[in-house]
Structure formats: structure tokens, C-alpha cells
Amino acid sequence: MVLTLSHCTKDKGGTEGDSLNSNNDTVGQDEYVDLGLRSMTMWKAANEVNESDPGHNYYTYNEAVLTFGDKLPSKEQFEELIRTCRWQWLSVNCYKVYGPNGKYIFMPVNGSRDCEGRIEYVGTYGFYWSSTPDGPTRAWYLNFYSSGISMYNYYRCYAASVRLVKDIDDYK
């Protein structure tokens, strides 16, 4: 499986520590990062790539659930990430998300693809599917931009980015 960081690998200002490979213990894109969360959830260092998607960035909710199953984060796991981590906006249109232990991941603002196939909000908004449904036609996703981070529910036909998780015990 191929991974991508999209537009989020180094701050244009050249700030020390803003490149992926300086993530404390030098974590590769295919690795998981222990952010020191109470739930012991580890977050993948990069987004998943969808080879069947023209832009390789997006999955519909159903594609994400069928492809990744329990490795897709729940609404509660995203809420923990929002609540317990420090989110630093970088000038390259992404967040650097610091866990309680000081380790971090990057979350790029890749936008989304609407139900008619139009790509929207690239470089402005980040949309990441959770595994949590909300009724028969909607599901929860993480949404963020330069001034806000929150959870919303939306139609499952929309396509968004996917970031995987695993329990720290699965990593050993």
C-alpha cells in the first residue's frame, strides 16, 4: 500500500523540526506514531492512497470501511486527538499534531470529492473519515482548517482522506 503526505512535509519558513523525518525517533510514512494518548491509540504517520481514485487522496465512507475495517479511527479516537493534542497550523496548509509525549503527526488539508465527483477545498479544509456511522446515509468525519478543528457528519457518498490507527499492543 502506498502512502502520501500531500502538501504537508515541511513548513515553508524552514522551521526546525517541521519535516517528517525529524519526528523525534525518525518515523517513516508507513510507521505508526505513539503520541502518548490515554487510549494507547497509535496514529499512522501518513494518509492512505487510493489507487482507484484519480487524485489518489480520497475514499468514500463505504470504501474506507470495507478497505480498512477496524484500522479506520472511530469518532471517539478523533475526539481524543482533538481534545488531548496540541494542533499547530503550518504555512504549508496542514496541522502538526503534537501528542502529550511530544511526538507528532502531520494532517494535510487535502480537501474532498463531492458525490458528483468534483474535487473541493484542497489546501483549505481537511476531511478525514471515521469508522462511526450516523444513521443509514451519513457518517462522522474530522474536519479542520486554519482556524478550527471539529467533528461533523456528512453523506457517505462524499470522499475524504483516510488516516489509520492501531492499538499500541498491536504494534509490539
N, C-alpha and C positions, 0 to 999 in steps of 0.2 A: 504494500500500500504506500502511495506517495503522499507527502505532506507539504503544506505550504504555509508561509507566514504572510503572504501577500505583501502589503505595503508597510510592514512593521518589523524591520530588523535593526534599524539604527536611527537615532534621533538626528535630524539634520544639523542640529547645533553641535554635534560631536560630543555630547556629554559622556563622560566616562561611565562605563557600565551599562550603556544602552544597547549594546549589541547582544544578540542571543548567546553567543559563545562565552560571554563573561558572567553567566548566571551562577555565581558562587562556585559550584562544582563542575562547571563547563558541561552543560546539559545539551545533548543533541536534539534535533527536531523530532526524532522518533522516541524520545525518552519521556518519562513521566516525572513531574516535579513534586516533591513533598513540600508543601507550603506551610506545614505545621498546623493544619486545621484540626479542630477538636474531633471532627468526624473521621479523621485519618484518610480523607479522600486525597488522592494524588491526581493532578491535572496534567494532561499531555502538553508538551512544550509547543505544539503547533496544531493548526487546523487540519482536518482530513480533506483530501482531494477527491472529487467525484469525477472520474474519467468520462462518465457518460453525460456530464453537464458541459455545455460549450465553454463556459468560463472556468470550469473545474473548481468552483468555490461553493456550490450550493447543493443542498438536498431538500426535497420536500419532507414534511414531518414523517409521512409513511415510509419513504425511502430510508430516512435516518434510523427509525425504529427497527425496520426489517434488516438493515445492514449491520447495525451496531448493537442492538439489543440493550443489555444492562450496562454497557460501556458508555451509553449516552447519559449525561448527567440529569438528575431529577431537578425539579423546581426547587426543592429544599437544598440541594447541593449548590445551585446557583445563588440562592438566597444567602447561604453561609459565605460564599465567596464575596458577595456584595457587602455583607454585614461585618465580616471579620478581617478583610484585607484592605490595604491602602491602594487606591487606584490613582495612578499618576498619568495625566494626559501628556503625550509626547507630540512634538510638532509634525510627526510623520503620520498623523491620523490613526493613532492607536493608544491603548492604555497599557501601561506596565503595571501589573497587578502583583503587589508585594504581600506575601503571606506573613503571619505572625513571627515566623522564624527568619525573615529577611530574604528568603528565596523568592523568585518571581517568575511569572509567565507574561508573554505579550498577548494582547487581544486586539487584532486589527479590525478596523471598521470596513468590512467587505461589502456592506450593502445587502441587497436581497434580490430575488427574482419574483415578480408577481405571478399570479395564476395564469396570465396571458403570455408569459414568457419575457416580459420586459425587465431588464436589469435596472435597479433603482438604488440610490443613496450610497453608491460606492465612495468611500473617503469621507462620508458624513455620519453614517449610522452603522453600528454593528448589530447584527441579529444572529443569535445562536439558539438552536432548538434544544429544549429539554426533552426528557422522555415522558413528561407528565401531560396526559390529555386533559382537555377541559370540555367535556361533552362530546357529541359524535362528530363535530366538524371543526373543532378548534383544539389548540394545544398551547402550552406555555413556552415562552422563549425569553431569553435575556436580550435586552435592548439597551444600547448605550450610544452616547455621542459626547462631544467635548464637555458638556455641562451637566450630564445626568446619566444615571445607571439605574435600571429598574426591570421588573418582570412584567410582561404583558401576555395576553392570549390573543391568538390570531388564527386565521384559516389555515388548515393543514396543506392546502394546495400551494401556498407560498413556499419558496425555497430559501433557506438560510444556511449559514455556516454551521459546522459541527466541530465541537471540541470534546474529546473523550476523557473519561475519568476511570480510575480504578482504586480499589481499596489498598492501603499500604501493605496489608498482609498478602495480597496477590502479587506484589512486586518482589517479594523475597525469593 
